[in-house]
């Protein structure tokens, strides 16, 4: 997929979407996240969103280990 305008913000938007629209009792699917990204005119493939989520989990785990 070619880079679109706004793609450099995708990872931050995925984090923002997860914080705003999900919690322990209300999980989002990758398809849900794709729909939210469409509001920003960003198309994202399934594996790309999964990679962003994995990166966020790794970052959070790293921060927990440091405290």
C-alpha positions as CSV (number, residue, x, y, z in Angstrom):
1,X,0.0,0.0,0.0
2,X,1.4,3.4,-1.0
3,X,1.9,6.0,1.7
4,X,-1.1,8.3,2.1
5,X,-1.3,11.6,3.7
6,X,-1.7,11.1,7.4
7,X,0.0,7.7,7.5
8,X,2.8,9.0,9.7
9,X,0.1,9.7,12.4
10,X,-1.5,6.2,12.2
11,X,0.3,4.7,15.2
12,X,-0.6,7.6,17.4
13,X,-4.2,7.5,16.1
14,X,-4.5,3.8,16.9
15,X,-3.4,4.5,20.4
16,X,-5.8,7.4,20.7
17,X,-8.7,5.2,19.3
18,X,-7.9,2.4,21.8
19,X,-7.8,4.8,24.7
20,X,-11.0,6.6,23.7
21,X,-13.3,3.8,22.5
22,X,-12.1,0.6,24.4
23,X,-11.6,-0.7,27.8
24,X,-11.5,-4.1,29.5
25,X,-15.2,-4.6,29.0
26,X,-15.4,-3.0,25.5
27,X,-12.6,-4.3,23.3
28,X,-12.2,-3.1,19.7
29,X,-11.6,-5.4,16.7
30,X,-9.0,-4.5,14.1
31,X,-12.0,-3.8,11.8
32,X,-13.4,-1.3,14.4
33,X,-10.0,0.5,14.4
34,X,-10.0,0.5,10.6
35,X,-13.4,2.2,10.6
36,X,-12.2,4.9,13.1
37,X,-9.1,5.5,11.0
38,X,-11.4,6.1,8.0
39,X,-12.7,9.2,9.8
40,X,-9.2,10.5,9.3
41,X,-9.1,9.4,5.7
42,X,-6.5,6.7,6.6
43,X,-6.6,3.3,5.0
44,X,-4.7,0.7,7.0
45,X,-4.2,-3.0,6.4
46,X,-5.0,-5.6,9.1
47,X,-1.3,-6.5,9.7
48,X,-0.3,-2.9,10.0
49,X,-2.8,-2.2,12.8
50,X,-1.8,-5.4,14.5
51,X,1.9,-4.3,14.3
52,X,0.9,-0.9,15.8
53,X,-0.9,-2.6,18.7
54,X,2.1,-5.0,19.3
55,X,4.4,-2.0,19.4
56,X,2.2,-0.2,21.9
57,X,2.1,-3.3,24.1
58,X,5.9,-3.6,23.9
59,X,6.2,0.1,24.9
60,X,3.9,-0.3,27.8
61,X,5.6,-3.4,29.0
62,X,9.0,-1.6,28.8
63,X,7.7,1.3,30.9
64,X,6.3,-1.1,33.5
65,X,9.6,-2.9,33.8
66,X,11.4,0.4,34.4
67,X,9.1,1.4,37.4
